């Protein structure tokens, strides 16, 4: 999450980051996947910030958005939370 927040802050500053309403719902270390909650007004900003992440710590990293859903309930029907 630090890399995500860092990318958002770098691209949009503190004012832009304040409107994102980002929170981590779950993280699977084995699958290296996460479910994050984002306000609908901040979705495009978060998707852009995720695409801009190239490193986490010293490890080269690529972050991809797999699914977007309107609610966590409908997302849980599509994937295992």
N, C-alpha and C positions, 0 to 999 in steps of 0.2 A: 504494500500500500504506500510505502514511502516513495517508491519510484513513480507511482501513479500521481500522488500529490505533487511531487517535484516537477513532473512533466506538466501538470495543469498549471502550477504556479509560474513555470517558465514561459508557457505559451500565453496565459491569460491574466497573470498577476493575481494579487490577493482579492481584488474586487470580483474578477471573473470566477475565481475558485469559490468565493462565498456563495454563489448561486447554484452550485453543482449538486449539493445535497448527496454526496457520495458516502456510501458505507459498505463495508465488507459483510456479506451474508454467510458465505462458506468458502473454504479453500481446501482442495484435495491435493496433498503433497505428492501422492503417487501419480495422479493424472496430470499434475501441474496445471490445474484449472481452478478458476474462482468464479463465484457468483457475487456480483456487486449490485447494489441498489443505487439508482441515480434518478434525480428528479427529471421529469420529461423535458424541462427547458434546458437542462444541462447535458442531455444525451449526446448531441453532436460534438460538444466540447470534449466530453470524456472519450468518445471514440477517436477523435483527432489526437488527444493527449496519449492514448494507449498506442496508437500507431507511431507516435514519435519516440517511444521508449526503445532504446537500442542496447542499454546495459542496465543490469541490476547488480550493484556492487561491482565486481571485476568481471562478471560473466556476461558475454554477449547474449542478448535476449531479443526475441521478437514476440510481440503480443498481438493476438488476433481476437476479434470479436466473433464468437460462434453463433450466438442467438441473442435476440432482443425480444422482450415480452412486455406487455402492458402491466401484468401483475405477477407476483411471485407464485401465486397459485397456478396460473396457466403455464408458467415456466417449469414448475415442478412436474407437470404432466408430460413435458417434452424431455426433461432430463432428470436424473437422479440427484436430489439435493442432499 
